[in-house]
Amino acid sequence: MNINFEEYYLEILNYFRANPYLAMAVGGLLMLLLMKKPKLFFTIALIVAINISALFVISYTASVSDMQKKKLISKTTEQINAY
């Protein structure tokens, strides 16, 4: 189980490139939120950053454990083939 953040980023980027009016509306809404209610804007930004970092840690941990599992399986297969 490996989460590829680059694919998610490119998918979101391509969606906003295909829908420029929606991208401008989201950008305008974020700018308005930053100007009118900066505390709410930074709270939302902090929550998003925490979620992204938690998903990254989970992804990294899963990929490391997957590599270790494959290494153990290959060692076991080599030992069985040696006998």
Biopython code that builds the backbone (N, CA, C, O; Angstrom):
import numpy as np
from Bio.PDB.StructureBuilder import StructureBuilder

atoms = [
    (1, "MET", "N", (0.846, -1.180, 0.000)),
    (1, "MET", "CA", (0.000, 0.000, 0.000)),
    (1, "MET", "C", (0.885, 1.234, 0.000)),
    (1, "MET", "O", (1.454, 1.603, 1.027)),
    (2, "ASN", "N", (0.994, 1.853, -1.128)),
    (2, "ASN", "CA", (1.834, 3.031, -1.235)),
    (2, "ASN", "C", (1.003, 4.174, -1.804)),
    (2, "ASN", "O", (0.486, 4.078, -2.917)),
    (3, "ILE", "N", (0.877, 5.243, -1.049)),
    (3, "ILE", "CA", (0.126, 6.404, -1.498)),
    (3, "ILE", "C", (1.091, 7.317, -2.240)),
    (3, "ILE", "O", (2.114, 7.727, -1.691)),
    (4, "ASN", "N", (0.767, 7.630, -3.475)),
    (4, "ASN", "CA", (1.620, 8.484, -4.272)),
    (4, "ASN", "C", (1.040, 9.895, -4.271)),
    (4, "ASN", "O", (0.054, 10.178, -4.952)),
    (5, "PHE", "N", (1.668, 10.769, -3.498)),
    (5, "PHE", "CA", (1.160, 12.134, -3.359)),
    (5, "PHE", "C", (1.340, 12.936, -4.639)),
    (5, "PHE", "O", (0.575, 13.862, -4.905)),
    (6, "GLU", "N", (2.341, 12.589, -5.428)),
    (6, "GLU", "CA", (2.568, 13.321, -6.669)),
    (6, "GLU", "C", (1.399, 13.131, -7.630)),
    (6, "GLU", "O", (1.002, 14.074, -8.315)),
    (7, "GLU", "N", (0.842, 11.912, -7.687)),
    (7, "GLU", "CA", (-0.319, 11.668, -8.543)),
    (7, "GLU", "C", (-1.525, 12.476, -8.086)),
    (7, "GLU", "O", (-2.246, 13.038, -8.910)),
    (8, "TYR", "N", (-1.746, 12.537, -6.768)),
    (8, "TYR", "CA", (-2.862, 13.334, -6.248)),
    (8, "TYR", "C", (-2.672, 14.805, -6.579)),
    (8, "TYR", "O", (-3.617, 15.482, -6.986)),
    (9, "TYR", "N", (-1.463, 15.296, -6.408)),
    (9, "TYR", "CA", (-1.173, 16.704, -6.686)),
    (9, "TYR", "C", (-1.408, 17.006, -8.162)),
    (9, "TYR", "O", (-2.023, 18.018, -8.500)),
    (10, "LEU", "N", (-0.919, 16.129, -9.042)),
    (10, "LEU", "CA", (-1.097, 16.358, -10.478)),
    (10, "LEU", "C", (-2.563, 16.266, -10.886)),
    (10, "LEU", "O", (-3.008, 17.001, -11.767)),
    (11, "GLU", "N", (-3.314, 15.373, -10.255)),
    (11, "GLU", "CA", (-4.738, 15.256, -10.571)),
    (11, "GLU", "C", (-5.483, 16.527, -10.180)),
    (11, "GLU", "O", (-6.318, 17.014, -10.943)),
    (12, "ILE", "N", (-5.191, 17.065, -9.002)),
    (12, "ILE", "CA", (-5.829, 18.308, -8.559)),
    (12, "ILE", "C", (-5.415, 19.469, -9.460)),
    (12, "ILE", "O", (-6.245, 20.295, -9.843)),
    (13, "LEU", "N", (-4.130, 19.527, -9.794)),
    (13, "LEU", "CA", (-3.634, 20.589, -10.666)),
    (13, "LEU", "C", (-4.293, 20.529, -12.036)),
    (13, "LEU", "O", (-4.693, 21.563, -12.572)),
    (14, "ASN", "N", (-4.412, 19.336, -12.611)),
    (14, "ASN", "CA", (-5.063, 19.192, -13.914)),
    (14, "ASN", "C", (-6.539, 19.565, -13.846)),
    (14, "ASN", "O", (-7.075, 20.135, -14.795)),
    (15, "TYR", "N", (-7.202, 19.249, -12.733)),
    (15, "TYR", "CA", (-8.609, 19.617, -12.575)),
    (15, "TYR", "C", (-8.770, 21.136, -12.582)),
    (15, "TYR", "O", (-9.663, 21.663, -13.246)),
    (16, "PHE", "N", (-7.910, 21.839, -11.846)),
    (16, "PHE", "CA", (-8.012, 23.296, -11.808)),
    (16, "PHE", "C", (-7.599, 23.926, -13.135)),
    (16, "PHE", "O", (-8.107, 24.987, -13.497)),
    (17, "ARG", "N", (-6.681, 23.284, -13.865)),
    (17, "ARG", "CA", (-6.329, 23.803, -15.194)),
    (17, "ARG", "C", (-7.475, 23.624, -16.175)),
    (17, "ARG", "O", (-7.666, 24.454, -17.063)),
    (18, "ALA", "N", (-8.241, 22.548, -16.024)),
    (18, "ALA", "CA", (-9.376, 22.300, -16.905)),
    (18, "ALA", "C", (-10.564, 23.191, -16.541)),
    (18, "ALA", "O", (-11.423, 23.442, -17.386)),
    (19, "ASN", "N", (-10.626, 23.667, -15.310)),
    (19, "ASN", "CA", (-11.727, 24.508, -14.843)),
    (19, "ASN", "C", (-11.182, 25.810, -14.270)),
    (19, "ASN", "O", (-11.127, 25.978, -13.052)),
    (20, "PRO", "N", (-10.776, 26.739, -15.148)),
    (20, "PRO", "CA", (-10.135, 27.967, -14.645)),
    (20, "PRO", "C", (-11.076, 28.861, -13.835)),
    (20, "PRO", "O", (-10.626, 29.550, -12.919)),
    (21, "TYR", "N", (-12.373, 28.864, -14.155)),
    (21, "TYR", "CA", (-13.300, 29.706, -13.401)),
    (21, "TYR", "C", (-13.453, 29.203, -11.968)),
    (21, "TYR", "O", (-13.532, 29.988, -11.024)),
    (22, "LEU", "N", (-13.494, 27.896, -11.828)),
    (22, "LEU", "CA", (-13.562, 27.319, -10.491)),
    (22, "LEU", "C", (-12.285, 27.617, -9.706)),
    (22, "LEU", "O", (-12.335, 27.914, -8.512)),
    (23, "ALA", "N", (-11.143, 27.535, -10.386)),
    (23, "ALA", "CA", (-9.865, 27.833, -9.730)),
    (23, "ALA", "C", (-9.819, 29.291, -9.270)),
    (23, "ALA", "O", (-9.347, 29.587, -8.172)),
    (24, "MET", "N", (-10.312, 30.198, -10.115)),
    (24, "MET", "CA", (-10.333, 31.609, -9.728)),
    (24, "MET", "C", (-11.294, 31.837, -8.557)),
    (24, "MET", "O", (-11.009, 32.639, -7.668)),
    (25, "ALA", "N", (-12.424, 31.137, -8.558)),
    (25, "ALA", "CA", (-13.387, 31.283, -7.463)),
    (25, "ALA", "C", (-12.794, 30.773, -6.150)),
    (25, "ALA", "O", (-12.953, 31.414, -5.112)),
    (26, "VAL", "N", (-12.117, 29.634, -6.187)),
    (26, "VAL", "CA", (-11.492, 29.095, -4.974)),
    (26, "VAL", "C", (-10.387, 30.028, -4.492)),
    (26, "VAL", "O", (-10.275, 30.300, -3.297)),
    (27, "GLY", "N", (-9.569, 30.518, -5.429)),
    (27, "GLY", "CA", (-8.507, 31.464, -5.065)),
    (27, "GLY", "C", (-9.070, 32.749, -4.473)),
    (27, "GLY", "O", (-8.547, 33.264, -3.484)),
    (28, "GLY", "N", (-10.137, 33.266, -5.079)),
    (28, "GLY", "CA", (-10.773, 34.470, -4.552)),
    (28, "GLY", "C", (-11.380, 34.246, -3.180)),
    (28, "GLY", "O", (-11.292, 35.108, -2.305)),
    (29, "LEU", "N", (-11.996, 33.089, -2.993)),
    (29, "LEU", "CA", (-12.578, 32.763, -1.692)),
    (29, "LEU", "C", (-11.494, 32.661, -0.623)),
    (29, "LEU", "O", (-11.676, 33.132, 0.500)),
    (30, "LEU", "N", (-10.372, 32.047, -0.972)),
    (30, "LEU", "CA", (-9.266, 31.950, -0.010)),
    (30, "LEU", "C", (-8.680, 33.320, 0.311)),
    (30, "LEU", "O", (-8.350, 33.598, 1.464)),
    (31, "MET", "N", (-8.549, 34.171, -0.696)),
    (31, "MET", "CA", (-8.033, 35.524, -0.452)),
    (31, "MET", "C", (-9.008, 36.335, 0.420)),
    (31, "MET", "O", (-8.590, 37.056, 1.326)),
    (32, "LEU", "N", (-10.298, 36.206, 0.134)),
    (32, "LEU", "CA", (-11.307, 36.899, 0.928)),
    (32, "LEU", "C", (-11.296, 36.401, 2.371)),
    (32, "LEU", "O", (-11.396, 37.186, 3.314)),
    (33, "LEU", "N", (-11.174, 35.099, 2.526)),
    (33, "LEU", "CA", (-11.114, 34.518, 3.867)),
    (33, "LEU", "C", (-9.860, 34.992, 4.607)),
    (33, "LEU", "O", (-9.903, 35.267, 5.806)),
    (34, "LEU", "N", (-8.751, 35.084, 3.881)),
    (34, "LEU", "CA", (-7.510, 35.560, 4.498)),
    (34, "LEU", "C", (-7.627, 37.009, 4.944)),
    (34, "LEU", "O", (-7.112, 37.384, 5.997)),
    (35, "MET", "N", (-8.307, 37.827, 4.139)),
    (35, "MET", "CA", (-8.431, 39.244, 4.480)),
    (35, "MET", "C", (-9.463, 39.487, 5.583)),
    (35, "MET", "O", (-9.222, 40.283, 6.491)),
    (36, "LYS", "N", (-10.602, 38.810, 5.510)),
    (36, "LYS", "CA", (-11.700, 39.079, 6.451)),
    (36, "LYS", "C", (-11.563, 38.315, 7.767)),
    (36, "LYS", "O", (-11.813, 38.864, 8.840)),
    (37, "LYS", "N", (-11.160, 37.035, 7.677)),
    (37, "LYS", "CA", (-11.055, 36.206, 8.881)),
    (37, "LYS", "C", (-9.738, 35.426, 8.848)),
    (37, "LYS", "O", (-9.730, 34.227, 8.570)),
    (38, "PRO", "N", (-8.632, 36.106, 9.130)),
    (38, "PRO", "CA", (-7.337, 35.429, 9.040)),
    (38, "PRO", "C", (-7.175, 34.287, 10.048)),
    (38, "PRO", "O", (-6.484, 33.308, 9.767)),
    (39, "LYS", "N", (-7.804, 34.406, 11.213)),
    (39, "LYS", "CA", (-7.704, 33.349, 12.209)),
    (39, "LYS", "C", (-8.325, 32.052, 11.680)),
    (39, "LYS", "O", (-7.748, 30.977, 11.841)),
    (40, "LEU", "N", (-9.483, 32.151, 11.059)),
    (40, "LEU", "CA", (-10.150, 30.984, 10.471)),
    (40, "LEU", "C", (-9.327, 30.414, 9.322)),
    (40, "LEU", "O", (-9.200, 29.197, 9.186)),
    (41, "PHE", "N", (-8.763, 31.306, 8.488)),
    (41, "PHE", "CA", (-7.945, 30.861, 7.362)),
    (41, "PHE", "C", (-6.741, 30.052, 7.849)),
    (41, "PHE", "O", (-6.466, 28.971, 7.328)),
    (42, "PHE", "N", (-6.028, 30.574, 8.842)),
    (42, "PHE", "CA", (-4.845, 29.874, 9.331)),
    (42, "PHE", "C", (-5.209, 28.613, 10.119)),
    (42, "PHE", "O", (-4.431, 27.660, 10.153)),
    (43, "THR", "N", (-6.376, 28.600, 10.745)),
    (43, "THR", "CA", (-6.843, 27.380, 11.408)),
    (43, "THR", "C", (-7.098, 26.287, 10.380)),
    (43, "THR", "O", (-6.694, 25.140, 10.572)),
    (44, "ILE", "N", (-7.768, 26.642, 9.290)),
    (44, "ILE", "CA", (-8.017, 25.677, 8.215)),
    (44, "ILE", "C", (-6.704, 25.227, 7.588)),
    (44, "ILE", "O", (-6.527, 24.043, 7.304)),
    (45, "ALA", "N", (-5.781, 26.165, 7.370)),
    (45, "ALA", "CA", (-4.484, 25.817, 6.791)),
    (45, "ALA", "C", (-3.709, 24.869, 7.714)),
    (45, "ALA", "O", (-3.051, 23.943, 7.239)),
    (46, "LEU", "N", (-3.784, 25.096, 9.018)),
    (46, "LEU", "CA", (-3.104, 24.217, 9.977)),
    (46, "LEU", "C", (-3.721, 22.821, 9.969)),
    (46, "LEU", "O", (-2.999, 21.825, 10.001)),
    (47, "ILE", "N", (-5.042, 22.742, 9.926)),
    (47, "ILE", "CA", (-5.710, 21.435, 9.888)),
    (47, "ILE", "C", (-5.326, 20.678, 8.613)),
    (47, "ILE", "O", (-5.062, 19.477, 8.660)),
    (48, "VAL", "N", (-5.295, 21.372, 7.489)),
    (48, "VAL", "CA", (-4.901, 20.740, 6.219)),
    (48, "VAL", "C", (-3.453, 20.263, 6.298)),
    (48, "VAL", "O", (-3.148, 19.152, 5.864)),
    (49, "ALA", "N", (-2.563, 21.079, 6.842)),
    (49, "ALA", "CA", (-1.153, 20.691, 6.955)),
    (49, "ALA", "C", (-0.973, 19.477, 7.863)),
    (49, "ALA", "O", (-0.169, 18.596, 7.562)),
    (50, "ILE", "N", (-1.709, 19.423, 8.964)),
    (50, "ILE", "CA", (-1.625, 18.276, 9.868)),
    (50, "ILE", "C", (-2.132, 17.016, 9.177)),
    (50, "ILE", "O", (-1.530, 15.951, 9.314)),
    (51, "ASN", "N", (-3.234, 17.126, 8.437)),
    (51, "ASN", "CA", (-3.764, 15.964, 7.714)),
    (51, "ASN", "C", (-2.783, 15.470, 6.660)),
    (51, "ASN", "O", (-2.573, 14.264, 6.525)),
    (52, "ILE", "N", (-2.188, 16.381, 5.918)),
    (52, "ILE", "CA", (-1.235, 15.983, 4.879)),
    (52, "ILE", "C", (-0.016, 15.321, 5.497)),
    (52, "ILE", "O", (0.464, 14.307, 4.990)),
    (53, "SER", "N", (0.489, 15.882, 6.585)),
    (53, "SER", "CA", (1.673, 15.283, 7.210)),
    (53, "SER", "C", (1.351, 13.920, 7.817)),
    (53, "SER", "O", (2.182, 13.013, 7.766)),
    (54, "ALA", "N", (0.157, 13.762, 8.389)),
    (54, "ALA", "CA", (-0.227, 12.451, 8.941)),
    (54, "ALA", "C", (-0.346, 11.412, 7.832)),
    (54, "ALA", "O", (0.107, 10.279, 7.999)),
    (55, "LEU", "N", (-0.945, 11.779, 6.710)),
    (55, "LEU", "CA", (-1.046, 10.852, 5.585)),
    (55, "LEU", "C", (0.324, 10.501, 5.022)),
    (55, "LEU", "O", (0.556, 9.367, 4.604)),
    (56, "PHE", "N", (1.237, 11.479, 5.010)),
    (56, "PHE", "CA", (2.585, 11.204, 4.526)),
    (56, "PHE", "C", (3.303, 10.212, 5.445)),
    (56, "PHE", "O", (3.961, 9.287, 4.967)),
    (57, "VAL", "N", (3.179, 10.400, 6.752)),
    (57, "VAL", "CA", (3.817, 9.485, 7.705)),
    (57, "VAL", "C", (3.235, 8.081, 7.565)),
    (57, "VAL", "O", (3.977, 7.099, 7.581)),
    (58, "ILE", "N", (1.918, 7.980, 7.430)),
    (58, "ILE", "CA", (1.285, 6.671, 7.247)),
    (58, "ILE", "C", (1.773, 6.016, 5.957)),
    (58, "ILE", "O", (2.075, 4.823, 5.939)),
    (59, "SER", "N", (1.847, 6.787, 4.892)),
    (59, "SER", "CA", (2.317, 6.260, 3.611)),
    (59, "SER", "C", (3.759, 5.795, 3.702)),
    (59, "SER", "O", (4.102, 4.723, 3.205)),
    (60, "TYR", "N", (4.603, 6.598, 4.336)),
    (60, "TYR", "CA", (6.021, 6.241, 4.465)),
    (60, "TYR", "C", (6.188, 4.981, 5.304)),
    (60, "TYR", "O", (6.971, 4.097, 4.956)),
    (61, "THR", "N", (5.460, 4.902, 6.397)),
    (61, "THR", "CA", (5.545, 3.728, 7.262)),
    (61, "THR", "C", (5.066, 2.476, 6.536)),
    (61, "THR", "O", (5.672, 1.411, 6.662)),
    (62, "ALA", "N", (3.988, 2.601, 5.783)),
    (62, "ALA", "CA", (3.465, 1.452, 5.043)),
    (62, "ALA", "C", (4.438, 1.002, 3.969)),
    (62, "ALA", "O", (4.605, -0.199, 3.758)),
    (63, "SER", "N", (5.086, 1.943, 3.281)),
    (63, "SER", "CA", (6.015, 1.552, 2.224)),
    (63, "SER", "C", (7.273, 0.907, 2.801)),
    (63, "SER", "O", (7.818, -0.021, 2.204)),
    (64, "VAL", "N", (7.741, 1.387, 3.957)),
    (64, "VAL", "CA", (8.916, 0.784, 4.591)),
    (64, "VAL", "C", (8.588, -0.636, 5.054)),
    (64, "VAL", "O", (9.386, -1.554, 4.860)),
    (65, "SER", "N", (7.419, -0.815, 5.663)),
    (65, "SER", "CA", (7.055, -2.156, 6.119)),
    (65, "SER", "C", (6.817, -3.088, 4.942)),
    (65, "SER", "O", (7.089, -4.284, 5.047)),
    (66, "ASP", "N", (6.321, -2.576, 3.833)),
    (66, "ASP", "CA", (6.122, -3.393, 2.636)),
    (66, "ASP", "C", (7.464, -3.845, 2.068)),
    (66, "ASP", "O", (7.602, -4.991, 1.639)),
    (67, "MET", "N", (8.457, -2.946, 2.062)),
    (67, "MET", "CA", (9.788, -3.323, 1.580)),
    (67, "MET", "C", (10.412, -4.379, 2.484)),
    (67, "MET", "O", (11.038, -5.320, 1.996)),
    (68, "GLN", "N", (10.248, -4.233, 3.791)),
    (68, "GLN", "CA", (10.788, -5.221, 4.722)),
    (68, "GLN", "C", (10.102, -6.568, 4.532)),
    (68, "GLN", "O", (10.755, -7.609, 4.610)),
    (69, "LYS", "N", (8.817, -6.565, 4.288)),
    (69, "LYS", "CA", (8.077, -7.801, 4.064)),
    (69, "LYS", "C", (8.597, -8.502, 2.809)),
    (69, "LYS", "O", (8.810, -9.714, 2.819)),
    (70, "LYS", "N", (8.800, -7.747, 1.734)),
    (70, "LYS", "CA", (9.315, -8.338, 0.495)),
    (70, "LYS", "C", (10.724, -8.889, 0.701)),
    (70, "LYS", "O", (11.069, -9.936, 0.154)),
    (71, "LYS", "N", (11.537, -8.183, 1.491)),
    (71, "LYS", "CA", (12.891, -8.642, 1.760)),
    (71, "LYS", "C", (12.865, -9.956, 2.539)),
    (71, "LYS", "O", (13.632, -10.872, 2.238)),
    (72, "LEU", "N", (11.985, -10.053, 3.541)),
    (72, "LEU", "CA", (11.874, -11.285, 4.317)),
    (72, "LEU", "C", (11.377, -12.446, 3.459)),
    (72, "LEU", "O", (11.857, -13.571, 3.598)),
    (73, "ILE", "N", (10.425, -12.180, 2.579)),
    (73, "ILE", "CA", (9.905, -13.222, 1.702)),
    (73, "ILE", "C", (10.999, -13.713, 0.763)),
    (73, "ILE", "O", (11.122, -14.914, 0.523)),
    (74, "SER", "N", (11.804, -12.773, 0.222)),
    (74, "SER", "CA", (12.878, -13.189, -0.690)),
    (74, "SER", "C", (13.957, -13.974, 0.053)),
    (74, "SER", "O", (14.518, -14.918, -0.502)),
    (75, "LYS", "N", (14.259, -13.600, 1.305)),
    (75, "LYS", "CA", (15.237, -14.360, 2.088)),
    (75, "LYS", "C", (14.729, -15.776, 2.352)),
    (75, "LYS", "O", (15.478, -16.745, 2.235)),
    (76, "THR", "N", (13.455, -15.883, 2.706)),
    (76, "THR", "CA", (12.870, -17.198, 2.971)),
    (76, "THR", "C", (12.873, -18.048, 1.712)),
    (76, "THR", "O", (13.162, -19.243, 1.778)),
    (77, "THR", "N", (12.560, -17.462, 0.580)),
    (77, "THR", "CA", (12.546, -18.187, -0.691)),
    (77, "THR", "C", (13.971, -18.646, -1.040)),
    (77, "THR", "O", (14.161, -19.763, -1.522)),
    (78, "GLU", "N", (14.950, -17.803, -0.801)),
    (78, "GLU", "CA", (16.342, -18.184, -1.076)),
    (78, "GLU", "C", (16.785, -19.332, -0.175)),
    (78, "GLU", "O", (17.503, -20.230, -0.615)),
    (79, "GLN", "N", (16.356, -19.302, 1.088)),
    (79, "GLN", "CA", (16.735, -20.377, 2.009)),
    (79, "GLN", "C", (16.065, -21.689, 1.616)),
    (79, "GLN", "O", (16.679, -22.751, 1.713)),
    (80, "ILE", "N", (14.832, -21.624, 1.182)),
    (80, "ILE", "CA", (14.129, -22.834, 0.754)),
    (80, "ILE", "C", (14.783, -23.394, -0.504)),
    (80, "ILE", "O", (14.934, -24.609, -0.630)),
    (81, "ASN", "N", (15.167, -22.541, -1.422)),
    (81, "ASN", "CA", (15.790, -22.984, -2.667)),
    (81, "ASN", "C", (17.202, -23.532, -2.414)),
    (81, "ASN", "O", (17.696, -24.358, -3.182)),
    (82, "ALA", "N", (17.841, -23.077, -1.346)),
    (82, "ALA", "CA", (19.196, -23.543, -1.034)),
    (82, "ALA", "C", (19.183, -25.000, -0.562)),
    (82, "ALA", "O", (20.163, -25.714, -0.774)),
    (83, "TYR", "N", (18.119, -25.451, 0.061)),
    (83, "TYR", "CA", (18.029, -26.832, 0.543)),
    (83, "TYR", "C", (17.629, -27.692, -0.563)),
    (83, "TYR", "O", (17.490, -28.903, -0.385)),
]
sb = StructureBuilder()
sb.init_structure("model")
sb.init_model(0)
sb.init_chain("A")
sb.init_seg("    ")
for serial, (resi, resn, name, xyz) in enumerate(atoms, 1):
    if name == "N":
        sb.init_residue(resn, " ", resi, " ")
    sb.init_atom(name, np.array(xyz, "f"), 0.0, 1.0, " ", f" {name:<3s}", serial, name[0])
structure = sb.get_structure()
